[in-house]
Amino acid sequence: MIQTLQVALDERSYPIHIGRGLLQQIELITPHLKQKRAVIVTNTTVAPLYLDQLRSTLESAQISVLPVVIPDGEAYKTWGTLNLIFDALLEARCERSTTLFALGGGVVGDMVGFAAACYQRGMPFIQIPTTLLSQVDSSVGGKTAINHPLGKNMIGAFYQPKLVLADIGTLDTLPDRELKAGLAEVIKYGLIRDLPFFEWLEANMSYLLARDPEALAYAVQRSCANKAEVVAADERETGDRALLNLGHTFGHAIETGLGYGEWLHGEAVAAGTLIAARLSCLLGWLSADDVLRIEKLFVLAGLPVKGPALGAGRYLDLMSHDKKVIDGRLRLVLLTAIGKAVVSDIATADQIGAAIDAGCT
């Protein structure tokens, strides 16, 4: 069974198809191709698993395929790796109507989207996310980027795909650690805007960890539905889309401070979300029981609830590069209740530091 959602962005609207076995369904792909030529960008981990499958599907429709395999990992989300994609496109004399396919997790999706935005000033691309995190979050919404030593995702563009094809079957080969990391983004939707979903997660976390197909499909669908609504209302993050960054400002500081790849993105977001929850409690918005309830769900998901002890000063320094800083003031996504988030700059440096100290080991 295929579930289809729509990201409503006028002429840039596109479908999200969710189901099992979608990599073999060429009829879902061909309406979005401008020419019978495609470039599949994937990484060294995903290529042995799914590259031949996707390539065979495309070639069944007489589409010529150029595969590009890049190194796997957050540490390779750099200009150097991006240039490997550009080198392949230029050497093959790809045109701006050639379609790029992002076959992989969030790193692949972000980099391929950025390459598509830049090459010949814009070429079409299709997201085929193979991790839970990318299926529920990074493949939808058009945020593309690479990292800089001073900050995560600081160089990029808003550039929407033509299609998102979320094949739940690819989660069968996902390592447990990656599956758990993806759950951090799933929990996020419940925390910021969907209390009934948060309650569903409390009751069904064991099914998700056991990779129950129906539970996973529901979690992906509900997460994508939430994100599609937010993106349609605020494509370029001038308002409520910023709420999707709950835990990310602290989490990005963890990733940058430790070195990209030491913690998975979802692990850092989990610890960052608990810091944000503790700060929300310090401000009088959440109760201590609310924080414990949130912490319990992350523990059930097998995710870290304490950040690394980099020191509050180091966190604040790294967070000063955050994209939500306006006129020198750090704006954070905080919770006024479970299921309701706000963007606020009222927390003082001392309060933020106290929350960091309480939320780190």
Stockholm file with secondary structure:
# STOCKHOLM 1.0

chainA/1-361         MIQTLQVALDERSYPIHIGRGLLQQIELITPHLKQKRAVIVTNTTVAPLYLDQLRSTLESAQISVLPVVIPDGEAYKTWGTLNLIFDALLEARCERSTTLFALGGGVVGDMVGFAAACYQRGMPFIQIPTTLLSQVDSSVGGKTAINHPLGKNMIGAFYQPKLVLADIGTLDTLPDRELKAGLAEVIKYGLIRDLPFFEWLEANMSYLLARDPEALAYAVQRSCANKAEVVAADERETGDRALLNLGHTFGHAIETGLGYGEWLHGEAVAAGTLIAARLSCLLGWLSADDVLRIEKLFVLAGLPVKGPALGAGRYLDLMSHDKKVIDGRLRLVLLTAIGKAVVSDIATADQIGAAIDAGCT
#=GR chainA/1-361 SS CCEEEEECCGGGCEEEEEESSGGGCGGGTGGGCSSSEEEEEEETTTIIIIIHHHHHHHHTTTCEEEEEEECCSGGGCSHHHHHHHHHHHHHTTCCTTSEEEEEESHHHHHHHHHHHHHGGGCCCEEEEECSHHIIIIITSSCEEEEEETTEEEEEEEECCCSEEEEEGGGGGGSCHHHHHHHHHHHHHHHHHHCHHHHHHHHHHHHHHHTTCHHHHHHHHHHHHHHHHHHHHHCTTSSSGGGGGGTTHHHHHHHHHHHCTTSSCHHHHHHHHHHHHHHHHHHTTSSCHHHHHHHHHHHHHTTCCCSBCCCCHHHHHHHHTTCTTCBTTBCCEEEEEETTEEEEECCCCHHHHHHHHHHTBC
#=GC SS_cons         CCEEEEECCGGGCEEEEEESSGGGCGGGTGGGCSSSEEEEEEETTTIIIIIHHHHHHHHTTTCEEEEEEECCSGGGCSHHHHHHHHHHHHHTTCCTTSEEEEEESHHHHHHHHHHHHHGGGCCCEEEEECSHHIIIIITSSCEEEEEETTEEEEEEEECCCSEEEEEGGGGGGSCHHHHHHHHHHHHHHHHHHCHHHHHHHHHHHHHHHTTCHHHHHHHHHHHHHHHHHHHHHCTTSSSGGGGGGTTHHHHHHHHHHHCTTSSCHHHHHHHHHHHHHHHHHHTTSSCHHHHHHHHHHHHHTTCCCSBCCCCHHHHHHHHTTCTTCBTTBCCEEEEEETTEEEEECCCCHHHHHHHHHHTBC
//
